[in-house]
Amino acid sequence: MSDEAPFRPREQLIEKQRLFQSIHKHTHLKGPVDKLTSVAIPLALAGSCLFLIGRGIYNMSHGIGKKE
């Protein structure tokens, strides 16, 4: 059987492992862009959902937007 070439050189892989094992943060926040995808986007979605739910409750309680 022929051995398949690795995707990355072993030295580069060991360097990345050392970097990620030395950071004392949660696993999903270790990359530089991960704060945007793990924190900012879910907070924006939750905020917009709460706004739309509040607006819907307000409209229902005041009878706004009913179809005749």
C-alpha positions as CSV (number, residue, x, y, z in Angstrom):
1,M,0.0,0.0,0.0
2,S,1.2,3.5,-0.7
3,D,1.2,6.0,2.0
4,E,-0.9,9.1,1.4
5,A,0.8,12.5,1.8
6,P,-0.5,14.5,4.8
7,F,-2.5,17.6,4.3
8,R,-0.1,19.7,6.4
9,P,3.5,19.2,7.4
10,R,4.0,17.6,10.8
11,E,5.9,20.6,12.1
12,Q,3.1,23.0,11.2
13,L,0.5,20.7,12.8
14,I,2.5,20.5,16.1
15,E,2.9,24.3,16.1
16,K,-0.9,24.7,15.7
17,Q,-1.6,22.2,18.5
18,R,0.8,24.0,20.9
19,L,-1.0,27.3,20.1
20,F,-4.5,26.0,20.7
21,Q,-3.5,24.0,23.8
22,S,-1.8,27.1,25.4
23,I,-4.8,29.4,25.1
24,H,-7.0,29.2,28.2
25,K,-10.4,30.1,26.6
26,H,-13.4,28.0,25.7
27,T,-12.8,25.9,22.6
28,H,-15.4,27.7,20.4
29,L,-13.7,31.1,21.1
30,K,-10.1,30.2,20.3
31,G,-9.9,31.6,16.7
32,P,-9.6,35.3,15.9
33,V,-13.0,35.4,14.1
34,D,-14.8,33.1,16.4
35,K,-16.2,35.8,18.6
36,L,-18.2,37.2,15.7
37,T,-19.7,33.8,14.8
38,S,-20.2,32.5,18.3
39,V,-21.3,35.6,20.2
40,A,-22.3,38.6,18.0
41,I,-24.5,36.8,15.4
42,P,-26.5,34.8,18.0
43,L,-27.0,38.0,20.1
44,A,-28.2,39.9,17.1
45,L,-30.7,37.1,16.2
46,A,-32.0,37.0,19.8
47,G,-32.4,40.7,19.9
48,S,-34.3,40.9,16.7
49,C,-36.5,38.0,17.7
50,L,-37.3,39.7,21.0
51,F,-38.1,43.0,19.2
52,L,-40.5,41.3,16.8
53,I,-42.2,39.3,19.5
54,G,-42.7,42.5,21.5
55,R,-44.0,44.4,18.5
56,G,-46.5,41.6,17.8
57,I,-47.8,41.5,21.3
58,Y,-48.2,45.3,21.3
59,N,-50.0,45.2,17.9
60,M,-52.3,42.4,19.1
61,S,-53.2,44.2,22.4
62,H,-54.0,47.5,20.6
63,G,-55.7,45.9,17.6
64,I,-53.3,47.3,15.1
65,G,-52.9,45.7,11.7
66,K,-56.1,43.7,11.7
67,K,-57.6,42.6,8.3
68,E,-61.1,43.7,7.7
